[in-house]
Amino acid sequence: MLTLTIVDNQEIWNAALGNIDGGHLLQSWQWGELKSKYGWKPSRILWNDDSQTPIAAAQLLFRTTTGNLTIAYCPRGPILNWRDPDLYSQVLSDLADQASQHGAIFVKMDPEIPINNSPERLDQDTLNLMLGSWSNLGWCKSQEQIQFRNTFILNLEPDEETLLANMKQKTRYNVRLSARKGVVIRRGSLEDLDLLYQMYAETSLRDGFVIRDPAYYRDAWGSFIQDSVAQPFIAEVKDEPVAAIIIYRFGRTAYYLYGMSLALHRDKMPNHLLQWEAIRWAKEAGCLVYDFWGAPDRVDPGDPMYGVHRFKEGFGAQFVQTVGAWDFPIKSLQYRLYKNLMPRVLSIMRFFGRVRTRAQVDR
């Protein structure tokens, strides 16, 4: 029999999460604390077996939106053995009950369950049984992805020589070219936060994506750097910063969440050397997996993210598709209203976000 427990202690939560296969950065205590500063309220739930051993975990984030509607989100969770139908049926039912008790109109989950190119992927029969069970429990495939559905995963177990050999020839050439052209990689610190944000803002304007205000990144980067969970890497040419990435580490996985670059010295391929030095750092830190975080929904040269796909694939990483996001509607009318209105609200928010970012860059 499973016992449900609400956890309010960081050490207990992260330790339990680390002992369940599939523990993810976005389910960590630190991630919940970050989101709590920006309108979300975390609730951390453990399911223990008869011996009081944690066998499932879910960090639920609650937020009250415009119109006094409460939504619930379980980022990259829940964490459990998805090959056990009795376990996931119980957990998903409890998850919906917890969201309902908090007054949520629906709850969204996007567990990182691979369906291709991964040793952890489910066979087709198990996958069909699982998705059918989710539907029978009242969950439905969501049209709104918050996180990228797919990613690229690099196995860090081989030695460095083998990792280099497994790269595409052009990628390996560019890594070495970058070093020959005078690009130097240094590890950043809290003192680099303003620099990192300025580069990120310029990148967002150039590439057409929206970012948040500087205060958010002082928390999203700074607090994790301070806790030794995140490490910036900065590429310089003659002591002048030209590109940077920020790598997070949780359990045995390193995550490439943020990248930024200037137009200056792009011919020297600083991003290739940045990734290679981050991969080496992750391997030295004991990580077994390097998650490149984000890939297009389909492998198509016409996709705007196809260049990103080719860049990440070049390092020998495997393209991994997941089951994507699923919703459990609790209040059907409000849920449909939210789905119809939210795209318009987000469009307006993106417009004003670009205006704010431009003002930051132009200051």
N, C-alpha and C positions, 0 to 999 in steps of 0.2 A: 504493500500500500504506500502511495506517495504522500509525503507531507509537504505542504506549501508554507514557506517562511518568507517574510519580508525582512530584508537585510539593511541595516543602517550603519555598517562598519566597513571602511575601505579595505582593510587587510583581509577580513573574512570574505568579502565579495570577490576581490581580485584573485585570492588564493583558490576559491571555489571555481571561478571562471577558468583559471589556468589549468585546473585538473580535469576539466571536461573537454573532450576533443572538439575543436572548432572554435574555441574562445577567440573573440575578435576585439580589436581596438575600440570599435564603436559601442561595444558592450561593457567597456571598462569603466571603473568608478570615475576616473579622471575625465572621460568623455561626458559622462552624465553631469559632472560638476561644471564643465564648460557650458553645456547647454542650459544649465540652471541659471546662468547669468544673463541669458538672452530669451527669457520667456517660457522656458520649458521646466517642468517639474518631474524629476526622475523618481521612479519606484522600482526597486530591485528585488526580484523574486527568485527564490531558489526552490527546487523540488528535490527532496531527500528521499532515499529509499528506506527500507526497514532498519538498516544499520546506520541511518542518519548520514549517509554519504551523498553529497550533491550529485545528481545525475542530469539535471537540466537547469538552465538559468535564462532569465529574460529581464533586461533593463527596459522598462516601459517609460517613454517620455510623454508627458501630457502638456497640452497647450490650449489656452482659450483664445480663439481668433475673433475677428470682427463679427459682430452679430451674436456674441456670447456663445459661440459654438466650441465645445471642447473636443479635441482630436487626440488620439493616442498613436504612438509610433514606436515600434521595436526595431531599431536600426541594426541591420546585419544579425538579427536574432529571430526567434530564440535559439539558444545553443543547446543541442541535445543530439542523441543518436537517432537520425532520421530513418534508420532501418527498423526501428521498433514501433509498430503501429499503435500498440497500447499506450506507449509513452507519449508519442506526439499527439494522439487523440486527447489524452488527458491534459497535456500542457496547453494545447490550442483552445480547448474548452475553458480552462482556467484563465487563459489570457483574455479571452472575450469577456468572461465574468468580471475580471479585475477592471477592464476598461469600462464596462457598464457601471460598476460601482462608483467610478470616478465621474460619471455623467458624460462619457465620451459618445459622440454620434457614430464613430467607427474606430477601428484599430487597424493599423497597417503594419505589416511585417515584410522584411526582405532578407530571409536567411540566405547565407552564402552556400547554397547547395549546388555543387557543380553537376552539370549534365553532359559534359564532354571533356576530353583532354585532361583528365585529372584522375590519379589513383583512387581518390575518394568519391568519384562519381557513382551514382546509383545505376544499377542495370535497369533496362527499360521496363521490365515487369514490376520491379520495386517502385520505380518512379511513377508508373501509371497507377499503381495501387495507392501510393501516397497522395498524389494530386486528386484522385477520385475521392479519397477519404476527406481531404480538405474541403472539397466541394460539398460533400454530404454533411459536413459540420457547419456549413453556412459561409465558408470563405469563398471569395471570387477573385479572379485575376484582375489586377489593377492596371489601369491605363497610365497611372502616374508613378513614375520612377523617381525616387528622391536620390538614391545613390545610383551610380552606374550599374546596370544589370550585369555587365560582363567585365572581365579584367584580363591581365596577362600575369602569369605566375612563373617565376624562375626558381628552379630547384638549386639551392646553395650547397648541397652536399658534395658535389665534385670539387676537386682542388682548383686553384686559380688558373692553372695552365689549361685544364679541361674546360673551364667556363669560357675562357678566351677562345679556345678551339671550337666551341659550340656556337659562337656568334656567327652571324652572317659575315662574309668576307669584307663587305663594305663597312660594316659597323666596327669590326676589329681594326680595319685600316684607319677609320676616323678617330678611334680612341688613341691610337699611336700617333696619328697626325697632330691631334690636339696638343699632346705633350711636346712634340717636336716644334710646334709653332709657338711655344712659350706660354701656354695656358698653365696656370698653377692653381691647384685646388686647396683651399684652406677650410678648416672646420669653424663654423660661425658660433656666435654666442649671443647672449641677451643684448649685448651692445650693438648688434647688427640689426635689431628689429626695424628701426626706421629705414635703413637701407633696403631691407628685404621688402618692406611694404611699398616703397617707392618703385622698385623694380617690378613688383607684382601688379601695381596699378598701371604702369606703362604697358605691361604685357596684356592686361585685360582690355585696354583700349585698342591695342593693335590687333588682338585676336578676336575681339568682339564678344567677350563674356563679362558678366557682372560680378563684382566683388563687394564685400562689406566695408564698413567704416574701419579706420585704423584700430579703434579700440577693440574690435572683435579679434583681430589678429594678434594684438598684444597678449590676449588671453589664449587664443587658439595655438599660437606658437610659443609665446613667452612662458606660460605656466607649464607646458610640456617640456620645454627646454630646461626649465628650472628643476623639474622632477626627473631629469635624465631619461625622459620618454621620447623626446624628439631631438634631432641633430641637424642643423643647417650645414650645407656644403656650398661654398661660394667660389666661383671660378673668376680668376683675375688674370689680366694681361698687363704686365708692367705695373702691378699694384692697383690697377683700375678694375673694379668689379664689372663683370659683363653678363653673368648668369648665376643662378642659384637654385637649389632644390632643398626641400625639408623632408627628412625621413623620420617616421615614427616607428617605435618598436614596442610590441606587446607579445609576451610569450616568446615563441620561437619564430615569429614572423616580423619582417620589416615592411613598412608601407610607404610608398612614394605618394604623398598626398598633394604636395604643392611644388610647382616649378615656375620660375620666372626668368626672363632674359631681356637684354637690350638688343637693339639692332646692331650695335657696335661689335665688331670682330666675330660675327657669326660664321665667317668663312673659316675660322680656326676651330670650329666644331666643339665649343666648350661644353655643350650639353652631353656629348658622348663621354667625355672624360669625367664629368660630374657623376653620371650614372655608374660608371665603372668604379670610381672611388667609393661611392655609397654602397655598392654591392660588396666591395672588399671589406668595408667597415661593418656591414651587417653580418657577413660571414665570420669576421673576427669576434663579433659580439655574441656568437653562438646561435644566430638565426639559421633556420633550415629552409626558409622560404622568403623570397623577395616579391612582394605584391606591387606591380606597376600601377594598379588602381585606375581602371577606366579603359574601356575599349568600345568601339562602335557596336551597335546591335547586330549588324551584319557586315561581313567582309566584302566590301564593294568599293572599287576604285572611285566611284562617284560619290561616296559618302564623305562629308566634310572632315570626318575624323580619320580618314584612311591614312593620312600622313602620320598621325599618332600611332595607328596600328602598325605601320611598317617600322617606325622608329623602335617601338617596344619589342616587336617580334625580332628585330635585328640582334638583340642581346641574347637570343636563344630562349626567350620566354614562350610559354605555351598559352595560346588563346583559350580562355575558359569561359564558357557560357553557364549561367545559373538559372534557377527557376523564376527569378524576378520577384516583383512585389505583389503581395496579395492583401486584400482588404476583408474585414469582417464588419458589414454594416450593422449597427445597433439601432439607430433611429433612421429608418429608410428615407423618409421625406427630407430630413435635414442633410442626410448623406448625399442624396441626389442634388440638392441645392448647392452644397459645397462643391461637388464635382463640376457643376456648370459654371459657378461664379469664380472659382479659384484661378482658372487660367487667365481670366481678365485681370484679376487683382495682381497676379504675378507679372503680367505684362506691364502694368503701370509701375510696379515696384522696380522692374528691371530698367525702365526708362529713367526714373529718378536716381537709380543706383549708378547708371552711366554718367549722369550729370554730376553727381557727388564725386565720382572718381576723377572725372576730368578736372574738377575744381581742385582736388588734392594734387594732381600732377602739375597743374599750371601755377600753383602757389610759389 
